[in-house]
């Protein structure tokens, strides 16, 4: 069989047969010759089962693409497996038989619980992982935002029953994907796009129903999207602190330096060129200074986890090592004295 007779199908792993090297893939969409996709069996006959049989290498294929959508090349077999007419295999010497999804075809759509989305700090709590690394978010009042990058964050504190994903505007979108200049934590808002849109489809994977946006490279042609800023707030604070150090040679974030940064917001425009971001930074610093002490600590903690933050901590420790060790020694002596007192207060043993 020549390569032109392959059919490109977007699939998910279904289940294995008695032999773990054999199994089934659920077929969701077909990639057409013009690069667009459509649901299988919509206009071209594929297979009534909407599945593909894998006679060889299923366990490795399922492990490689566990819980996500991926692309396979398949072909019609002379021997049907149940109702399956098409087969594919997983072989190391045939890497083109399967692959991750290329950009522009399918992206997860998260339905936000609230009426509006704060893209600067929004976290999606979900009982399932997204099917794709990039995706969109929908809210009733704002429509659809995207593309966004879904980053899995610590689930133990945020959402112990499932997964938490921080949805970030991304710098990683291929330059040719959108006509607009979407970069540096900006994303697009498609106002008026509803859940009944022709580019939104339902997909079931492992018993969980997902919504996905298909052919999302078409959206800019169908809508007039607005570019919106989605920079994470902790990153904006870090960039503000970096800009302050370049302007004033002052490092670190404390109440005094927050005041200094507020006074020099206009002076850092060569480092933060966006007027919106400078205004956002000023509002955020004002809030932190007056009412957001708890929030301030949270942001400062996230900044200290960066390389620059660690350098600041190390520099502080070097400058104050003797005082820190002195205080630590005093605290240890107090603990030892308290333990000895507790021992002395215990009744004598027989």
QUIHUNOR-V991422 format. One record per helix or strand of 2 or more residues. SS is the DSSP state (h for helix, s for strand). FROM is the first residue (numbers start at 0). TO is the last residue. If there is no record, write none. Layout:
ss->[SS/SS]
from->[FROM/FROM]
to->[TO/TO]
//
This chain:
ss->[h/s/s/s/s/h/s/s/h/s/s/s/s/s/h/s/s/s/s/h/s/h/h/h/h/h/h/h]
from->[2/6/22/36/50/57/69/83/94/97/105/122/133/142/154/162/185/199/207/215/225/232/254/265/274/292/306/320]
to->[4/15/30/38/53/63/80/87/96/98/110/125/138/152/157/169/189/204/213/221/228/247/262/267/289/303/318/344]
//
